[in-house]
Amino acid sequence: MLKSHNRYSYSPITERKSYQWPNGTRLAIFTALNVEAFPFAEGLGVELAPGQPQPDVVNYSWRDYGNRVGYWRLMELLDEFRIPASVLMNTEIFDECPQIAAAVIKRGDEIVGHGRTNAERQGTMPEEEEKRLINDVVETIRNKTGAAPAGWLGPWVSESHVTPDLLQEAGFSYHLDWMLDDQPVWMKTRLGRILSIPYVRPTNDLPLMHRYQLTPAQYADILVDQFDEMLLQSRDTPLVFCLSFHPYFSGHGFRLKHLRRAYKHILLHSDKIWLARTGEIAKHISALPPGIVPGSV
């Protein structure tokens, strides 16, 4: 027998019970913005250009562009199409870029816990240190917004062996770390369960356009093709389609142009889709009878 995580059991998507999203729709779509903060000349950080000895001014300033310009351009795009957003936000944004935090709250978008800064990775921390990180995030968001976050995506999508347990114990009802499915799935924790909502890397901007060097036009074509095929598949089973962008990367004009094309195409089918935030998806799943969603019994 293979070593197991013991978080969920195998469940073929073709053998599951069916359900619907609101208004009889079958394809839920959420847009996730990774809004991140980085200290100068230390810690981890995506290298958008070949890394240099610290201070790595090229990569630091490139990432900083996302908060100064890219986030605002992406929000103009989302406002144009009235797209709700789930903002995967480092809590350092509250102090470093308070206008962003204020804009997220004013717009009514959901703040998803995303660590303190993406300069650190929780998966390498001892349990007590990781617990403090998660609790720090909860308390900061609660103090700044009046409500604790319901969802989580780890910085660098990093987990330890006890991350789902710590998240559930800290009050989180769902996370986006595991990319195992096209539907939400309940995962076991040592004191209960937590919902896994698909945050799918194959349609994430950084892997496709940065790592694999696809052009913005090719990336938009992939988003359109993924949407078309998932809309077709959703006739038989409810699905979740994730659009995930980093402002320091997708917030540049030549990429925004093609994201606009993808959203225009998606909204041609607005009567068949549910534009949602991740917390709304989690609440809908939680209200379904036991036995419908994998892991619910």
Buried (B, 14 or more C-beta within 10 A) or exposed (E): EEEEEEBBEEBEEEEBEEBEBEEEBBBBBBBBBBBBBBBEEEEBBBBBEEEEEEEBEBBBBBBBBBBBBBBBBBBEBBEEBEBBBBBBBBBBBBEBBEEBBEBBBEEEBBBBBBBBBBBBBBBEBEEEEBBEBBBEBBEBBEEBBEEBBBBBBBBBBBBBEBBBBBBBBBEBBBBBBBBEBBBBBBBBBEEEBBBBBBBBEEBBBBEBBBEEEBEBEBBBBBBBEBBEEBBEBBEEBBBBBBBBBBBBBBBBEEBBEBBBBBBEBBBEBEEBBBBBBBBBBBBBBBEBEEEBBBBBE
